[in-house]
Amino acid sequence: MAEKNKIRVFSTSTCPYCVTLKAYLDEKDFKYEDINVAEDKKAAKEMIEKSGQMGVPVVEINNEIIIGFDKQKINKILGIKE
């Protein structure tokens, strides 16, 4: 089930919400691409263009953008029942 979802996490290593978000995805056994926008300026530009936000985390799940660690939205898109 988890393999059909394409998940990209735009984050920085110093962001506590990013750490929490990635820990949550790990706990639920979802694979994701972690993109450090502090180190990758091209990725930072892509994140801003897609989300209109400069803050992290920004999550892209199956081409849908979620700003911040919005657990409810993430669960809905990934079909996680709490």
QUINOR-V126704 format. One record per residue. N is the residue number from 1. RES is the residue in one letter. SS is DSSP state (A for helix, B for strand, O for the rest). Layout:
n;res;ss
N;RES;SS
N;RES;SS
This chain:
n;res;ss
1;M;O
2;A;A
3;E;A
4;K;A
5;N;O
6;K;O
7;I;B
8;R;B
9;V;B
10;F;B
11;S;B
12;T;O
13;S;O
14;T;O
15;C;O
16;P;A
17;Y;A
18;C;A
19;V;A
20;T;A
21;L;A
22;K;A
23;A;A
24;Y;A
25;L;A
26;D;A
27;E;A
28;K;O
29;D;O
30;F;O
31;K;O
32;Y;O
33;E;B
34;D;B
35;I;B
36;N;B
37;V;O
38;A;O
39;E;O
40;D;O
41;K;A
42;K;A
43;A;A
44;A;A
45;K;A
46;E;A
47;M;A
48;I;A
49;E;A
50;K;A
51;S;A
52;G;O
53;Q;O
54;M;O
55;G;O
56;V;O
57;P;O
58;V;B
59;V;B
60;E;B
61;I;B
62;N;O
63;N;O
64;E;B
65;I;B
66;I;B
67;I;B
68;G;O
69;F;O
70;D;O
71;K;A
72;Q;A
73;K;A
74;I;A
75;N;A
76;K;A
77;I;A
78;L;A
79;G;O
80;I;O
81;K;O
82;E;O
